[in-house]
Amino acid sequence: MMSVYLQALYAMLALGFVTWLLSVFKRDVSIVDSIWSLMFLAAALVYLWHNNAIGLRETLIFSLVLIWALRLAIYLTWRNWGQPEDYRYQQIRENNSPLFALKSLVIIFALQALLAWLVSLPLLIALTSPQGFTLLDAIAIIFWLAGMGFESIADLQLYRFKSDANNKGKVLDSGLWRYSRHPNYFGEFCIWWGFYLFAVSSGGWWTILSPLMMTFLLLRFSGVALLEKDIHERRPAYRAYIARTNAFIPGKPRQPDSSPAEESSV
């Protein structure tokens, strides 16, 4: 099984390398966001390829990975098309110059491939351990559906909000964004705990470090913490939104909505 797991790493690194070459040509490393989910799809393909007894359950799990990966990749590519390099990556570029183009191969693309590989461990167990459906699989599907719903609806609401010129300088505090400052990340959280439950159903309870790592990435590394690191300086009125709205897990606003503040950065 370890050899199969390593083959997935090689596939993810190869995908990262090809995208790095494109980023050097475009001078824009933020395109790595578009391939993040595709790295998991590459891993899932490797895992499924080595399963000699693919059944309905394995087909379903792979289909869920496929739907999630393609939706996220297409959305991020569409959202970022024609836009300058994301300001977060601009800061990384500035902090790692000169020779950032070369350094980015390791600190951006290889690092993301490595993180994705570690997080993908539950998929290895779920896709290479043929068995029938269990109650835990049903619960996993519910988690995935809830997560996909949150993520997809939140992304659509944010896109429509930003597409309206009248909303420039305002905060999106309606819809799912009224109850969470990052409902899209909460959706991602649910999806990966759903994939973990598929692994548990296959005897892979010990892969729990993977969903915990994804949760850490969403909350403390590349997600909530990074996006809101200096938002008070860039958009002071965002404080009011923070004061009344949960950062991650959806919940009732802590006070009545006030006048529109500044636009959310996510």
Secondary structure by P-SEA (a helix, b strand, c coil): caaaaaaaaaaaaaaaaaaaaaaaaaccccccccaaaaaaaaaaaaaaaacccccaaaaaaaaaaaaaaaaaaaaaaaaaccccccaaaaaaaaacccaaaaaaacccaaaaaaaaaaaaaaaaaaaaccccccaaaaaaaaaaaaaaaaaaaaaaaaaaaaacccccccccccccccccccaaaaaaaaaaaaaaaaaaaacccccaaaaaaaaaaacccccccccccccccccccccccccccccccccccccccccccccccc
